[in-house]
Amino acid sequence: MYADYIGGTLRHELQENQKLIIYVTLYRNCSKKEETWQPTLSWHIGSRTSVYNRCGSKSRRLVKPYRFRDVSTLCNTCKYPCNPSNTAKTGLGIEAHDFIDTLDLKDTFFSKLSSHSLCNELTIGVVALSREYDYTAGSEFYLYSTINLANLNRCANKLNKTPVFLHPPNNRTWSNTVIQNTVAAIDTFEHDIVRYKAIAPYRAYFYSVNTPSGFLKHAIVEVFCPNSFFYNCKANPALNPPQGFYFDTLTGNSLFYLNGTRSYSLANEIEEYRLDTTGKLVKISTTMSENGVFLDENIISNNSPAISGENRYSVVADDTFQLQINITDVKSKNAKFFDTVFATYFTENKKIKASITTINYTNKSIAFSWKPDLSDYRKEPYKILLRAHDNNGPLPSVSTKQILVKVKKRSKVKIDVTPGYCNSIKLSITHLDSVFGTTKYTWKITDSATGIV
């Protein structure tokens, strides 16, 4: 394939029959022709911390895509721009190419995998295409996914499905406009612990890749400070609009704005951790995705919808959790009209109830309500994904955000009361169950005769 702009995701699924299913999705715009060559799938045995292919490598062409999808976010009055796949060549839409391939780990090649630290990881890579504009012509774009078989075999559950990406990893914005984005990777299978990293695009494990001159030598992202000086701009995602520059490793949320033109790529790693049979937390997989940010030069300016709220919340089991998220679209200086805001959400726990209220066409409010019980308690928080876009057509601006809700367990304690001098008492507390984290106590002491607190 050949495109002005591209992003992609790669994930794997290790099944009981030792088949490794590989899912690849590549994103491109609709302005260029489709080449006849196919992406290359490669797999390597080694260790990413030393030599990724120390114990062997193989590769082959990926099978042809089993489907094409138009994933463009459009204003309500616009038609699908890809029409249906690479035929319109409008350059407006985003198209997804989906691939599926399979590796059989019972093949003799994979017998080289061992518990030895130099040969304990299997890395899957996909080399996709050449790109234009700010990327060196002829350089290769790739994705990778690594599974640590040694660590996985130490766990009770020896299977693994990497997180699913719920939102296409691409965005459209304008120069000097804030970008609010999340990686949006959800593990609804084994509910493993997920952590995020922001990494440099073009970091090669498989092939020698030439980085464009100056691409990593100067910042393409800047701090967004709408109402304060640069040196006094503290990151605050709860403001409306949020300000600062940050990347949250627990949610994958980021906030920034670009200072250049055309398109850029921001790469992320999603790490999965699991408790082994000894209770130790071990890393079982690393998956890379690349988020494409496409700067539109045809429209003078447009502000993306701003999603307010913190990244993390908590609630005690049997208490009620209530949260209101406000989404606002502020008219840019050069825009003639206010944009209409549209909002959607995803909740990992289906017991979480939500409702969207339209305050006016530029403001939406999403109210979440939930009363978790002890069956909802777990060490990992639950995830809520938010997505908002405006109606500045034909391709609106999109903002995404992930929120974590941690369910805590109310600890049972035994309280001993010992009378002291001068009507004083001594309280001693003994926990009757295991407690994770910091415990907090609230005392309410009343007069036994009057009932006054």
C-alpha positions as CSV (number, residue, x, y, z in Angstrom):
1,M,0.0,0.0,0.0
2,Y,1.0,3.6,-0.5
3,A,-0.5,6.5,1.4
4,D,0.1,10.1,2.7
5,Y,-0.9,9.0,6.2
6,I,-1.0,5.7,8.0
7,G,-1.4,4.1,11.4
8,G,-1.8,0.6,12.5
9,T,-2.3,-2.0,15.2
10,L,-1.1,-5.6,15.7
11,R,-2.3,-8.0,18.3
12,H,-2.1,-11.8,18.9
13,E,-4.1,-14.6,20.4
14,L,-2.4,-17.7,21.8
15,Q,-4.9,-20.6,21.8
16,E,-4.9,-24.0,23.7
17,N,-3.9,-25.9,20.6
18,Q,-0.7,-23.8,20.5
19,K,-1.9,-21.8,17.4
20,L,-0.9,-18.2,17.5
21,I,-3.5,-16.0,15.7
22,I,-2.2,-12.7,14.5
23,Y,-4.5,-9.7,13.8
24,V,-3.2,-6.8,11.8
25,T,-5.0,-3.6,10.9
26,L,-3.4,-0.9,8.7
27,Y,-4.9,2.5,8.3
28,R,-4.5,4.8,5.3
29,N,-6.2,7.7,3.6
30,C,-8.1,7.4,0.3
31,S,-6.0,9.6,-1.9
32,K,-3.4,7.2,-3.3
33,K,-3.6,4.0,-5.4
34,E,-3.2,0.6,-3.9
35,E,0.1,-1.2,-4.7
36,T,0.1,-4.9,-5.6
37,W,2.7,-6.0,-3.0
38,Q,1.6,-7.2,0.4
39,P,3.0,-6.5,3.9
40,T,5.6,-8.8,5.2
41,L,5.0,-10.9,8.4
42,S,8.2,-11.9,10.3
43,W,8.7,-13.8,13.6
44,H,11.8,-13.9,15.7
45,I,13.1,-15.8,18.8
46,G,15.4,-14.0,21.1
47,S,15.2,-11.3,23.7
48,R,14.2,-7.6,23.1
49,T,16.6,-6.5,25.9
50,S,19.6,-8.1,24.1
51,V,19.2,-9.5,20.5
52,Y,15.6,-10.0,19.3
53,N,16.5,-12.7,16.7
54,R,19.4,-14.5,18.4
55,C,17.8,-17.8,18.2
56,G,16.2,-17.6,14.7
57,S,14.0,-15.6,12.3
58,K,11.5,-16.3,9.6
59,S,9.3,-14.3,7.4
60,R,6.6,-14.5,4.6
61,R,4.1,-12.3,2.9
62,L,0.9,-11.6,4.8
63,V,-2.2,-13.1,3.2
64,K,-4.4,-10.7,1.4
65,P,-6.7,-8.5,3.6
66,Y,-9.9,-10.3,4.4
67,R,-11.8,-7.0,4.5
68,F,-11.6,-3.3,3.9
69,R,-13.5,-0.9,6.1
70,D,-14.2,2.8,5.9
71,V,-13.6,4.1,9.4
72,S,-13.9,7.8,8.7
73,T,-15.6,10.0,11.3
74,L,-17.9,12.2,9.2
75,C,-20.3,15.0,9.8
76,N,-24.0,13.9,9.6
77,T,-24.6,15.4,6.2
78,C,-21.6,13.8,4.5
79,K,-21.4,10.5,2.6
80,Y,-18.7,7.9,3.0
81,P,-15.6,9.3,1.2
82,C,-13.8,6.0,0.5
83,N,-16.6,4.7,-1.7
84,P,-16.0,1.8,-0.9
85,S,-12.2,1.1,-1.1
86,N,-9.6,3.2,-2.8
87,T,-12.0,4.2,-5.6
88,A,-12.9,7.8,-4.8
89,K,-9.3,8.9,-4.1
90,T,-10.7,12.0,-2.3
91,G,-8.0,12.0,0.3
92,L,-10.6,12.8,2.9
93,G,-11.4,9.4,4.5
94,I,-9.6,6.8,6.5
95,E,-9.7,3.2,5.4
96,A,-8.8,0.1,7.4
97,H,-7.2,-3.0,5.9
98,D,-7.7,-6.1,8.1
99,F,-5.4,-9.1,8.0
100,I,-5.4,-12.4,9.8
101,D,-2.6,-15.0,9.8
102,T,-1.7,-18.0,11.9
103,L,1.6,-19.5,13.3
104,D,1.7,-23.1,14.7
105,L,4.0,-23.1,17.8
106,K,4.2,-26.9,17.5
107,D,6.4,-26.3,14.4
108,T,10.0,-27.4,14.9
109,F,11.2,-23.8,14.5
110,F,9.6,-22.8,17.8
111,S,11.4,-25.6,19.7
112,K,14.2,-23.0,20.0
113,L,12.0,-21.1,22.5
114,S,13.2,-21.8,26.0
115,S,13.3,-20.4,29.6
116,H,16.8,-19.1,28.9
117,S,16.8,-15.3,29.1
118,L,18.3,-15.0,25.6
119,C,15.7,-17.2,23.8
120,N,12.5,-16.7,25.9
121,E,10.6,-14.2,23.7
122,L,8.7,-14.5,20.5
123,T,8.4,-11.3,18.5
124,I,6.0,-10.8,15.7
125,G,6.6,-8.0,13.2
126,V,4.8,-6.5,10.2
127,V,6.6,-4.4,7.7
128,A,3.9,-2.4,5.9
129,L,4.8,0.4,3.4
130,S,6.6,3.5,2.3
131,R,5.3,7.0,3.2
132,E,5.4,10.5,1.9
133,Y,5.8,14.0,3.2
134,D,7.8,14.2,6.4
135,Y,9.0,10.6,6.2
136,T,12.0,9.5,4.3
137,A,10.9,8.0,1.0
138,G,11.5,4.2,0.9
139,S,11.7,3.8,4.7
140,E,9.6,0.9,6.1
141,F,6.7,1.3,8.6
142,Y,6.3,-1.7,10.9
143,L,4.4,-2.9,14.0
144,Y,5.4,-5.5,16.5
145,S,4.0,-7.7,19.2
146,T,6.2,-9.7,21.7
147,I,5.1,-12.6,23.9
148,N,7.3,-13.8,26.7
149,L,6.6,-17.6,26.7
150,A,8.9,-18.2,29.7
151,N,6.9,-15.8,31.9
152,L,3.6,-17.0,30.5
153,N,4.4,-20.7,31.3
154,R,5.0,-19.6,35.0
155,C,1.3,-18.5,35.2
156,A,-1.7,-20.7,36.0
157,N,-3.3,-19.4,32.8
158,K,-0.9,-20.1,29.9
159,L,-3.0,-18.5,27.2
160,N,-2.9,-14.9,26.1
161,K,-5.1,-12.4,24.1
162,T,-3.6,-9.0,23.8
163,P,-5.9,-6.0,24.3
164,V,-8.4,-5.0,21.7
165,F,-8.2,-1.4,20.2
166,L,-11.6,0.1,20.4
167,H,-10.9,3.3,18.5
168,P,-9.0,3.7,15.2
169,P,-5.5,5.0,16.1
170,N,-5.8,8.1,14.1
171,N,-6.8,11.7,14.6
172,R,-7.4,14.9,12.6
173,T,-6.5,18.3,13.9
174,W,-5.3,21.7,12.9
175,S,-2.1,23.6,13.7
176,N,-1.9,25.1,17.2
177,T,-5.0,23.1,18.3
178,V,-5.1,20.9,21.4
179,I,-5.2,17.1,20.9
180,Q,-6.8,14.9,23.5
181,N,-6.2,11.3,22.8
182,T,-6.2,7.8,24.4
183,V,-4.7,4.5,23.2
184,A,-8.0,2.9,23.9
185,A,-6.7,-0.7,24.4
186,I,-9.0,-2.9,26.5
187,D,-8.3,-6.4,27.8
188,T,-11.8,-7.9,28.3
189,F,-10.4,-11.5,28.1
190,E,-8.0,-12.3,31.0
191,H,-8.3,-8.9,32.6
192,D,-4.5,-8.6,32.8
193,I,-2.8,-5.6,34.2
194,V,-2.2,-3.1,31.4
195,R,0.4,-0.3,31.3
196,Y,1.2,2.2,28.5
197,K,4.4,3.8,27.2
198,A,5.0,6.6,24.7
199,I,7.8,5.6,22.4
200,A,9.6,7.0,19.3
201,P,8.2,6.0,15.9
202,Y,10.5,4.1,13.7
203,R,12.3,2.3,16.5
204,A,13.6,-0.8,14.6
205,Y,13.8,-4.3,15.9
206,F,13.7,-6.1,12.6
207,Y,15.0,-3.8,9.8
208,S,17.3,-0.9,9.4
209,V,15.2,2.2,9.1
210,N,16.3,5.7,8.2
211,T,14.7,8.4,10.3
212,P,13.9,11.6,8.5
213,S,16.4,14.4,9.2
214,G,15.5,16.3,12.3
215,F,12.4,14.1,13.0
216,L,13.5,13.1,16.5
217,K,15.9,16.0,17.0
218,H,13.2,18.6,17.6
219,A,9.8,18.4,19.3
220,I,6.8,18.0,17.1
221,V,4.5,18.3,20.2
222,E,4.2,21.3,22.5
223,V,2.6,22.1,25.8
224,F,-1.0,23.4,25.5
225,C,-1.4,26.4,27.8
226,P,-4.5,28.4,26.9
227,N,-4.5,30.7,29.9
228,S,-1.1,30.8,31.4
229,F,2.6,31.3,30.7
230,F,4.6,28.3,29.3
231,Y,6.8,28.0,32.4
232,N,3.8,28.1,34.8
233,C,1.7,25.6,32.9
234,K,1.1,22.6,35.1
235,A,-0.6,19.6,33.5
236,N,-4.2,19.4,34.6
237,P,-6.5,17.0,32.7
238,A,-9.5,18.0,34.9
239,L,-9.8,21.5,33.5
240,N,-12.2,22.4,30.7
241,P,-10.4,22.6,28.4
242,P,-7.5,20.6,29.9
243,Q,-4.1,22.1,29.8
244,G,-0.4,21.1,29.8
245,F,1.4,18.2,28.2
246,Y,1.1,14.7,29.7
247,F,1.0,11.0,28.9
248,D,-0.6,8.8,31.6
249,T,0.9,5.4,31.7
250,L,-2.1,3.9,33.5
251,T,-4.8,5.1,31.0
252,G,-2.8,5.9,27.9
253,N,-4.3,9.4,27.9
254,S,-2.3,12.2,26.3
255,L,-2.7,15.9,25.8
256,F,-0.6,18.1,23.5
257,Y,-0.7,20.1,20.3
258,L,1.4,20.0,17.2
259,N,3.6,22.9,15.9
260,G,4.1,21.6,12.4
261,T,2.1,20.8,9.3
262,R,0.9,17.7,7.4
263,S,1.0,14.4,9.3
264,Y,3.0,12.9,12.2
265,S,3.0,9.6,14.0
266,L,3.0,8.9,17.8
267,A,3.9,5.4,18.8
268,N,2.7,3.5,21.9
269,E,3.6,0.3,23.7
270,I,0.9,-1.6,25.6
271,E,2.5,-3.9,28.2
272,E,0.5,-6.8,29.9
273,Y,1.4,-8.1,33.3
274,R,0.1,-11.2,35.2
275,L,0.6,-12.9,38.5
276,D,2.6,-16.1,38.3
277,T,2.0,-19.1,40.5
278,T,4.3,-17.7,43.2
279,G,2.4,-14.4,43.3
280,K,5.0,-12.4,41.4
281,L,3.9,-9.9,38.8
282,V,5.6,-10.8,35.5
283,K,5.4,-9.2,32.0
284,I,3.8,-11.5,29.5
285,S,3.4,-9.4,26.4
286,T,4.2,-6.1,24.7
287,T,2.1,-4.7,21.8
288,M,3.0,-1.7,19.7
289,S,0.5,0.6,18.0
290,E,1.1,3.7,16.0
291,N,-1.3,6.7,16.2
292,G,-1.4,8.9,13.2
293,V,-2.1,12.6,13.6
294,F,-3.2,14.2,10.4
295,L,-3.0,18.0,10.2
296,D,-5.7,19.5,7.9
297,E,-4.4,22.4,5.9
298,N,-7.7,23.0,4.0
299,I,-9.6,24.5,6.9
300,I,-8.2,27.5,8.7
301,S,-8.8,26.3,12.3
302,N,-11.1,24.1,14.4
303,N,-11.1,23.3,18.1
304,S,-11.6,19.7,19.1
305,P,-14.2,18.9,21.7
306,A,-12.7,19.1,25.3
307,I,-13.5,16.2,27.6
308,S,-13.2,17.2,31.3
309,G,-12.6,15.0,34.3
310,E,-9.8,13.2,36.1
311,N,-8.2,10.1,34.7
312,R,-8.7,7.9,37.8
313,Y,-11.5,7.5,40.4
314,S,-12.3,4.9,43.2
315,V,-15.4,3.6,45.0
316,V,-15.8,1.2,47.9
317,A,-17.9,-1.9,47.3
318,D,-21.6,-1.4,48.3
319,D,-21.2,2.4,48.0
320,T,-22.6,4.4,45.1
321,F,-20.3,5.8,42.4
322,Q,-21.5,8.8,40.6
323,L,-19.6,10.8,38.0
324,Q,-20.5,13.6,35.5
325,I,-18.3,14.3,32.5
326,N,-18.7,17.5,30.6
327,I,-17.8,17.8,26.9
328,T,-17.5,21.2,25.4
329,D,-16.6,22.5,21.9
330,V,-15.3,26.1,21.9
331,K,-15.6,28.0,18.6
332,S,-12.2,28.8,17.1
333,K,-11.4,32.4,16.2
334,N,-11.6,31.8,12.5
335,A,-14.8,29.7,12.5
336,K,-18.1,31.3,11.4
337,F,-20.3,28.9,13.3
338,F,-20.4,26.8,16.5
339,D,-20.0,23.1,16.0
340,T,-22.4,20.5,17.2
341,V,-20.9,18.0,19.6
342,F,-21.6,14.2,19.5
343,A,-20.5,11.8,22.2
344,T,-20.3,8.0,22.7
345,Y,-19.0,5.9,25.6
346,F,-17.9,2.3,26.4
347,T,-18.0,0.7,29.9
348,E,-16.0,-2.4,30.6
349,N,-18.4,-3.4,33.4
350,K,-21.9,-3.5,32.0
351,K,-23.4,-2.7,35.4
352,I,-22.3,0.9,35.0
353,K,-25.2,2.9,33.9
354,A,-24.8,6.0,31.8
355,S,-26.9,8.7,30.2
356,I,-26.0,11.5,27.8
357,T,-27.6,14.9,28.3
358,T,-27.6,17.6,25.7
359,I,-27.1,21.0,27.4
360,N,-26.9,22.8,24.1
361,Y,-25.5,21.7,20.7
362,T,-21.9,22.6,21.8
363,N,-22.1,21.0,25.2
364,K,-22.8,17.4,26.2
365,S,-22.9,15.9,29.7
366,I,-22.4,12.1,30.4
367,A,-23.6,10.9,33.8
368,F,-22.3,7.5,35.2
369,S,-23.9,5.7,38.1
370,W,-22.9,2.4,39.7
371,K,-23.2,0.6,43.0
372,P,-20.6,-2.2,42.9
373,D,-20.8,-5.2,45.3
374,L,-18.0,-7.5,46.5
375,S,-18.3,-9.6,43.3
376,D,-17.0,-6.5,41.4
377,Y,-13.9,-6.2,43.6
378,R,-10.6,-6.9,41.8
379,K,-7.0,-5.4,41.9
380,E,-7.3,-3.9,38.4
381,P,-9.6,-0.9,37.9
382,Y,-12.5,-1.0,35.4
383,K,-12.3,1.1,32.3
384,I,-14.6,3.7,30.7
385,L,-13.8,5.0,27.2
386,L,-15.1,8.4,26.0
387,R,-15.2,9.6,22.5
388,A,-16.4,13.0,21.2
389,H,-16.4,14.6,17.8
390,D,-17.7,17.9,16.4
391,N,-19.6,18.5,13.1
392,N,-17.0,20.5,11.3
393,G,-17.2,18.6,8.0
394,P,-16.6,16.7,6.1
395,L,-14.1,15.2,8.6
396,P,-14.8,16.3,12.2
397,S,-12.2,16.6,14.9
398,V,-12.1,13.8,17.5
399,S,-11.2,13.7,21.1
400,T,-10.9,10.4,23.2
401,K,-10.2,9.7,26.9
402,Q,-10.0,6.7,29.1
403,I,-11.1,6.7,32.8
404,L,-10.2,4.1,35.4
405,V,-12.6,3.3,38.3
406,K,-11.0,1.2,41.1
407,V,-13.4,-0.8,43.3
408,K,-12.1,-1.1,46.8
409,K,-13.1,-3.6,49.4
410,R,-14.3,-2.4,52.8
411,S,-12.2,-4.2,55.4
412,K,-13.6,-5.9,58.4
413,V,-12.0,-5.0,61.7
414,K,-12.3,-5.9,65.4
415,I,-12.4,-2.9,67.7
416,D,-11.4,-3.2,71.4
417,V,-12.4,-0.3,73.7
418,T,-10.4,0.2,76.9
419,P,-11.5,2.8,79.5
420,G,-8.8,5.3,80.4
421,Y,-8.3,8.2,82.8
422,C,-10.6,11.3,83.0
423,N,-13.4,9.7,80.9
424,S,-10.9,8.9,78.0
425,I,-11.0,5.7,76.1
426,K,-8.3,3.7,74.1
427,L,-9.3,2.1,70.8
428,S,-7.3,-0.7,69.2
429,I,-8.1,-2.1,65.8
430,T,-7.3,-5.6,64.4
431,H,-7.9,-6.4,60.7
432,L,-9.9,-9.6,60.1
433,D,-9.0,-9.9,56.5
434,S,-6.2,-9.0,54.1
435,V,-6.0,-5.3,53.1
436,F,-4.3,-3.9,50.0
437,G,-3.1,-0.3,49.9
438,T,-3.8,2.4,52.6
439,T,-6.7,2.0,55.0
440,K,-8.7,5.0,56.2
441,Y,-11.0,5.2,59.2
442,T,-13.9,7.6,60.0
443,W,-14.9,7.9,63.6
444,K,-18.3,9.1,64.8
445,I,-18.5,9.3,68.6
446,T,-21.9,10.1,70.2
447,D,-23.0,10.8,73.7
448,S,-24.9,7.7,74.9
449,A,-27.4,9.8,76.9
450,T,-28.2,12.6,74.4
451,G,-27.2,11.0,71.1
452,I,-25.3,14.1,70.2
453,V,-22.3,13.6,68.0
